[in-house]
Amino acid sequence: MKSLKINIEENTDVEKLKELLLQVKGVNDIEVIDDENPESELKKAFAKTKEQLKKGDYETLVNDIFDILIKK
């Protein structure tokens, strides 16, 4: 798999940009990484995990962890 890094300005509409890029043939997934605040992604992951545990959604939780371990 190959990836492409794009640096954007702060006032860029990230959702619109994601929408546009997903329409390009060959683009499978887009991940937004905030270099200024790398904790934000980690906090989102923990919040999602916490909600999955509260709901008893263990299968999805295990699948998410498995996906993380398989990806580089």
N, C-alpha and C positions, 0 to 999 in steps of 0.2 A: 504494500500500500504506500502511496505517496501522499504528501500533504503540502498545503500551500499556506504560508503565513501572510496575513494582510494586516497592516497597521492602520487604524482608523482614528479620526479626530474624536474628541470627547463628545461633541454634540451630534454625532452620527446616529441616525435611527437604526439601531442594530437589528431589530426585528425585520424591518423592511429590507435591509441588506441581506439577511439570512434568507428571506423569502425569494429575493432576486437570484441569489447564488444557487439555491436549491433547484431552480428551473434550468440550470445549465446541465447539459448532458454529461454524465460521468461524475457528478457531485452526489455523493451518497449521504454525507452527514456534515454538519457544521457545528463546531464547538467554539463558544466565545470564552476566551480566557482574559481575565482582567489582571494584567501584570502589576497594577498598582495595589490591587486587593486580592491576592491569591487565596486568602482565607474564605472569601465569599463562596467559592466553589465547594470547599470543604464543609462549610457551614450548611450549604444546601444539601449536600450528601448526607450529613448527619441528621438534618431535619427530616429528610425523606425516610431514612432508616428508622427513625423514632416513630414516625407515623405508620410505617409498615408493621412495626412490632406492636403498636397499640391496636391495629386492626387485625392482627393475627395473620398477616399476609406473609407468611414465612417463605412460601415458594418463590415469590417475586424477589424477596430479600436475598435468598440464596442465589437466584439467577443473576441478580445485579452484582453480587460479590464475585461470582464465577466469571462474569463478563470482565470485571476489573482485573482479575488475575490473569485472564487469557490475553487481554490487550497489553501492549507494551507500556 
